Amino acid sequence: MSEIFTKSVNGQVFFVSVDSFLSAFDFREKLEKVIIDLTHAHRWDHSAVDAVDKVVLRYRKRGTEVELIGLNEASATLLERLATHNEPDALDKIGSH
């Protein structure tokens, strides 16, 4: 397990596009680190934040380090306020995601 995977996300992420966002990730592959580049994407609502949480927590549950890069200010603020993936007990709550 020594592979680093970078996934670039483009476009708007909101309740209509969440399924497409989630399907872009293959959680079966053993990876050391996943970098999610959100430079060309914008999160609009709580469902988009939940989708980011799901991706991050699914990878972390498998022992994969996850880094989010390229957040614009509005998206970073939204994630900071609503995201749960950085809470101390986030992995314990994964069943609710």
KELUMNU-43147 format. One record per residue (C-alpha): residue number from 1; z, x, y. Coordinates in nm, 2 decimals, always signed. Layout:
<torvex><pos>NUM</pos><zz>Z</zz><xx>X</xx><yy>Y</yy></torvex>
...
END
This chain:
<torvex><pos>1</pos><zz>+0.00</zz><xx>+0.00</xx><yy>+0.00</yy></torvex>
<torvex><pos>2</pos><zz>-0.12</zz><xx>+0.21</xx><yy>+0.29</yy></torvex>
<torvex><pos>3</pos><zz>-0.39</zz><xx>+0.01</xx><yy>+0.45</yy></torvex>
<torvex><pos>4</pos><zz>-0.38</zz><xx>-0.11</xx><yy>+0.81</yy></torvex>
<torvex><pos>5</pos><zz>-0.58</zz><xx>-0.42</xx><yy>+0.89</yy></torvex>
<torvex><pos>6</pos><zz>-0.68</zz><xx>-0.52</xx><yy>+1.25</yy></torvex>
<torvex><pos>7</pos><zz>-0.79</zz><xx>-0.88</xx><yy>+1.31</yy></torvex>
<torvex><pos>8</pos><zz>-0.94</zz><xx>-0.97</xx><yy>+1.65</yy></torvex>
<torvex><pos>9</pos><zz>-0.90</zz><xx>-1.34</xx><yy>+1.75</yy></torvex>
<torvex><pos>10</pos><zz>-1.15</zz><xx>-1.49</xx><yy>+2.00</yy></torvex>
<torvex><pos>11</pos><zz>-1.14</zz><xx>-1.82</xx><yy>+2.18</yy></torvex>
<torvex><pos>12</pos><zz>-0.89</zz><xx>-2.09</xx><yy>+2.24</yy></torvex>
<torvex><pos>13</pos><zz>-0.61</zz><xx>-2.15</xx><yy>+1.99</yy></torvex>
<torvex><pos>14</pos><zz>-0.46</zz><xx>-2.50</xx><yy>+2.01</yy></torvex>
<torvex><pos>15</pos><zz>-0.39</zz><xx>-2.80</xx><yy>+1.78</yy></torvex>
<torvex><pos>16</pos><zz>-0.76</zz><xx>-2.85</xx><yy>+1.70</yy></torvex>
<torvex><pos>17</pos><zz>-0.83</zz><xx>-2.49</xx><yy>+1.60</yy></torvex>
<torvex><pos>18</pos><zz>-0.51</zz><xx>-2.40</xx><yy>+1.42</yy></torvex>
<torvex><pos>19</pos><zz>-0.66</zz><xx>-2.44</xx><yy>+1.07</yy></torvex>
<torvex><pos>20</pos><zz>-0.95</zz><xx>-2.21</xx><yy>+1.15</yy></torvex>
<torvex><pos>21</pos><zz>-0.70</zz><xx>-1.95</xx><yy>+1.29</yy></torvex>
<torvex><pos>22</pos><zz>-0.49</zz><xx>-1.97</xx><yy>+0.98</yy></torvex>
<torvex><pos>23</pos><zz>-0.78</zz><xx>-1.95</xx><yy>+0.74</yy></torvex>
<torvex><pos>24</pos><zz>-0.90</zz><xx>-1.62</xx><yy>+0.90</yy></torvex>
<torvex><pos>25</pos><zz>-0.61</zz><xx>-1.43</xx><yy>+0.73</yy></torvex>
<torvex><pos>26</pos><zz>-0.59</zz><xx>-1.33</xx><yy>+0.36</yy></torvex>
<torvex><pos>27</pos><zz>-0.23</zz><xx>-1.31</xx><yy>+0.27</yy></torvex>
<torvex><pos>28</pos><zz>-0.30</zz><xx>-1.20</xx><yy>-0.09</yy></torvex>
<torvex><pos>29</pos><zz>-0.40</zz><xx>-0.85</xx><yy>+0.00</yy></torvex>
<torvex><pos>30</pos><zz>-0.12</zz><xx>-0.59</xx><yy>+0.01</yy></torvex>
<torvex><pos>31</pos><zz>-0.12</zz><xx>-0.42</xx><yy>+0.35</yy></torvex>
<torvex><pos>32</pos><zz>+0.11</zz><xx>-0.18</xx><yy>+0.52</yy></torvex>
<torvex><pos>33</pos><zz>+0.04</zz><xx>-0.32</xx><yy>+0.87</yy></torvex>
<torvex><pos>34</pos><zz>-0.16</zz><xx>-0.60</xx><yy>+1.03</yy></torvex>
<torvex><pos>35</pos><zz>-0.25</zz><xx>-0.58</xx><yy>+1.40</yy></torvex>
<torvex><pos>36</pos><zz>-0.35</zz><xx>-0.91</xx><yy>+1.55</yy></torvex>
<torvex><pos>37</pos><zz>-0.56</zz><xx>-0.85</xx><yy>+1.86</yy></torvex>
<torvex><pos>38</pos><zz>-0.53</zz><xx>-1.15</xx><yy>+2.09</yy></torvex>
<torvex><pos>39</pos><zz>-0.71</zz><xx>-0.99</xx><yy>+2.39</yy></torvex>
<torvex><pos>40</pos><zz>-0.99</zz><xx>-1.25</xx><yy>+2.38</yy></torvex>
<torvex><pos>41</pos><zz>-0.79</zz><xx>-1.55</xx><yy>+2.28</yy></torvex>
<torvex><pos>42</pos><zz>-0.56</zz><xx>-1.79</xx><yy>+2.45</yy></torvex>
<torvex><pos>43</pos><zz>-0.28</zz><xx>-2.00</xx><yy>+2.30</yy></torvex>
<torvex><pos>44</pos><zz>-0.24</zz><xx>-2.34</xx><yy>+2.46</yy></torvex>
<torvex><pos>45</pos><zz>+0.03</zz><xx>-2.53</xx><yy>+2.29</yy></torvex>
<torvex><pos>46</pos><zz>+0.32</zz><xx>-2.54</xx><yy>+2.05</yy></torvex>
<torvex><pos>47</pos><zz>+0.09</zz><xx>-2.58</xx><yy>+1.75</yy></torvex>
<torvex><pos>48</pos><zz>-0.08</zz><xx>-2.25</xx><yy>+1.84</yy></torvex>
<torvex><pos>49</pos><zz>+0.26</zz><xx>-2.08</xx><yy>+1.86</yy></torvex>
<torvex><pos>50</pos><zz>+0.35</zz><xx>-2.22</xx><yy>+1.52</yy></torvex>
<torvex><pos>51</pos><zz>+0.03</zz><xx>-2.08</xx><yy>+1.38</yy></torvex>
<torvex><pos>52</pos><zz>+0.11</zz><xx>-1.73</xx><yy>+1.51</yy></torvex>
<torvex><pos>53</pos><zz>+0.46</zz><xx>-1.77</xx><yy>+1.36</yy></torvex>
<torvex><pos>54</pos><zz>+0.32</zz><xx>-1.87</xx><yy>+1.02</yy></torvex>
<torvex><pos>55</pos><zz>+0.09</zz><xx>-1.57</xx><yy>+1.01</yy></torvex>
<torvex><pos>56</pos><zz>+0.35</zz><xx>-1.32</xx><yy>+1.12</yy></torvex>
<torvex><pos>57</pos><zz>+0.62</zz><xx>-1.46</xx><yy>+0.89</yy></torvex>
<torvex><pos>58</pos><zz>+0.39</zz><xx>-1.48</xx><yy>+0.58</yy></torvex>
<torvex><pos>59</pos><zz>+0.29</zz><xx>-1.12</xx><yy>+0.62</yy></torvex>
<torvex><pos>60</pos><zz>+0.65</zz><xx>-1.00</xx><yy>+0.69</yy></torvex>
<torvex><pos>61</pos><zz>+0.77</zz><xx>-1.19</xx><yy>+0.38</yy></torvex>
<torvex><pos>62</pos><zz>+0.54</zz><xx>-0.97</xx><yy>+0.18</yy></torvex>
<torvex><pos>63</pos><zz>+0.68</zz><xx>-0.66</xx><yy>+0.35</yy></torvex>
<torvex><pos>64</pos><zz>+0.39</zz><xx>-0.61</xx><yy>+0.59</yy></torvex>
<torvex><pos>65</pos><zz>+0.45</zz><xx>-0.49</xx><yy>+0.94</yy></torvex>
<torvex><pos>66</pos><zz>+0.28</zz><xx>-0.71</xx><yy>+1.20</yy></torvex>
<torvex><pos>67</pos><zz>+0.20</zz><xx>-0.62</xx><yy>+1.56</yy></torvex>
<torvex><pos>68</pos><zz>+0.06</zz><xx>-0.87</xx><yy>+1.82</yy></torvex>
<torvex><pos>69</pos><zz>-0.15</zz><xx>-0.69</xx><yy>+2.09</yy></torvex>
<torvex><pos>70</pos><zz>-0.36</zz><xx>-0.80</xx><yy>+2.39</yy></torvex>
<torvex><pos>71</pos><zz>-0.16</zz><xx>-1.11</xx><yy>+2.49</yy></torvex>
<torvex><pos>72</pos><zz>-0.24</zz><xx>-1.24</xx><yy>+2.83</yy></torvex>
<torvex><pos>73</pos><zz>+0.05</zz><xx>-1.33</xx><yy>+3.06</yy></torvex>
<torvex><pos>74</pos><zz>+0.05</zz><xx>-1.70</xx><yy>+2.99</yy></torvex>
<torvex><pos>75</pos><zz>+0.02</zz><xx>-1.66</xx><yy>+2.62</yy></torvex>
<torvex><pos>76</pos><zz>+0.29</zz><xx>-1.40</xx><yy>+2.61</yy></torvex>
<torvex><pos>77</pos><zz>+0.52</zz><xx>-1.63</xx><yy>+2.81</yy></torvex>
<torvex><pos>78</pos><zz>+0.45</zz><xx>-1.92</xx><yy>+2.57</yy></torvex>
<torvex><pos>79</pos><zz>+0.52</zz><xx>-1.71</xx><yy>+2.27</yy></torvex>
<torvex><pos>80</pos><zz>+0.84</zz><xx>-1.57</xx><yy>+2.42</yy></torvex>
<torvex><pos>81</pos><zz>+0.97</zz><xx>-1.92</xx><yy>+2.49</yy></torvex>
<torvex><pos>82</pos><zz>+0.86</zz><xx>-2.10</xx><yy>+2.17</yy></torvex>
<torvex><pos>83</pos><zz>+0.80</zz><xx>-1.85</xx><yy>+1.89</yy></torvex>
<torvex><pos>84</pos><zz>+1.05</zz><xx>-1.80</xx><yy>+1.61</yy></torvex>
<torvex><pos>85</pos><zz>+0.90</zz><xx>-1.50</xx><yy>+1.43</yy></torvex>
<torvex><pos>86</pos><zz>+1.12</zz><xx>-1.25</xx><yy>+1.62</yy></torvex>
<torvex><pos>87</pos><zz>+1.45</zz><xx>-1.43</xx><yy>+1.57</yy></torvex>
<torvex><pos>88</pos><zz>+1.70</zz><xx>-1.24</xx><yy>+1.35</yy></torvex>
<torvex><pos>89</pos><zz>+1.69</zz><xx>-1.51</xx><yy>+1.07</yy></torvex>
<torvex><pos>90</pos><zz>+1.32</zz><xx>-1.60</xx><yy>+1.10</yy></torvex>
<torvex><pos>91</pos><zz>+1.24</zz><xx>-1.50</xx><yy>+0.74</yy></torvex>
<torvex><pos>92</pos><zz>+1.53</zz><xx>-1.72</xx><yy>+0.61</yy></torvex>
<torvex><pos>93</pos><zz>+1.36</zz><xx>-2.02</xx><yy>+0.79</yy></torvex>
<torvex><pos>94</pos><zz>+1.01</zz><xx>-1.95</xx><yy>+0.65</yy></torvex>
<torvex><pos>95</pos><zz>+1.03</zz><xx>-2.26</xx><yy>+0.43</yy></torvex>
<torvex><pos>96</pos><zz>+1.03</zz><xx>-2.48</xx><yy>+0.74</yy></torvex>
<torvex><pos>97</pos><zz>+0.70</zz><xx>-2.32</xx><yy>+0.86</yy></torvex>
END
